[in-house]
Amino acid sequence: MAKLEASDTVVLGISIDSPAANAAFAKQIAVTFPLLSDMNRKVLTAYGILKPYDVQGDKYEWAQRTTIVVDKEGKIQHVEQGDGAVDPNSAVAICTDLHKPKS
């Protein structure tokens, strides 16, 4: 996290869980960045992160673990989905590259 903060980067987490559930999860895994709640699923839907699941005939939507790096102009620079998305090293590498002077 120090590398991201030093590179003028903001990190946010977002999930469909309640603020209380996010706070408990943040405490459990000791994250230092805000975990936001999107219980109405507007942001997750806009980014295409919600995935439908059918469990014994019942339909559910779950947010797929995703890292999205958005630059200061609001442009998406990197998307990674799946188990690797929770590894902060890839986000650090992308953010570091975004802050390098362009040649």
N, C-alpha and C positions, 0 to 999 in steps of 0.2 A: 504494500500500500504506500509506503514511503516513496518508492520510485514514481508511482502515479501522481501523488500529491506534488512532488518536486517538478513534475513535467506539466504543471498547470492543467491537470486532468481531474474531472469529477467522476466518481463512481457511484452508481445507484443500483440497487436491486429492486426488482418488482415482481410481485406474485399475485395470484388470485386469493391468497390467504388473507385473513383479517389482520388489522394492525397488531392485535394482541398475539396472534400466532406468529407473525413476522418478528415481533420483539423477542418472543421466546426462542425462536430459531436463531436469531442473531446472537443472543446470549449463549446458546448451546454451542454454536460454531465460532464464537468470538470474532464476528465481523465488526469492522469499525466504520463501515459506510452505511448510509440509510437504506433500509429495506422498505419500499413503498408498497401499498396495498392497492390492487386494481380489481376489487371485488366485482365491479360492473363489467370488467373484461374489455373496456374500450381500447386501452393502449395495447394490450396483448393481441387483440383482434387486428388492430391497425398494423402491427408489426408481423402478423401472420404466425404467431407463436403458439396459438391454441390448436391442439390436436384432438380430434374426436376419438373416443374409445367406446366400444360396446362391451358392457359387462353383463352377461346373461340376459341380453335383450334390453337392458337399460342403457341409455346414451349419456355419456359424460364428456366434458371437455377438460383437458389438463394442459397446463402451460409446459411446453417442452423446454428443458434447460437450454438457455441460449445466451451467448455473449454477443452484444451488438455494440460496436464502437462507432459513435457519432461524432463528427468533427464540430468545430465551433460554428460552422456555417449551417449545421443541421444535416449534413450529408452523411449517409451511412458509409463507413469506410471498411467495415469488416463484420461478418456474421459467422458465428460458429455455433452449431447445434449439437446436442447430444452430451454424453458424459464428459467429453473434453471441454465443454463450455464452462465447467465450474473450475477449471484450472486457470488461475489468474495470470500465469506466465504468458499466455498467448495475448491477453489484453494488454499486458505491460509492453510486450514487444511491439504490438501495433501502435499503441500510444506513443512509444518512444520514436518509432519511425515517422509518425505524423508530425512530431516536433523537430525533426531534423531539417536543416535548411535544404531547400530544393536546389539542385544544381542545374 
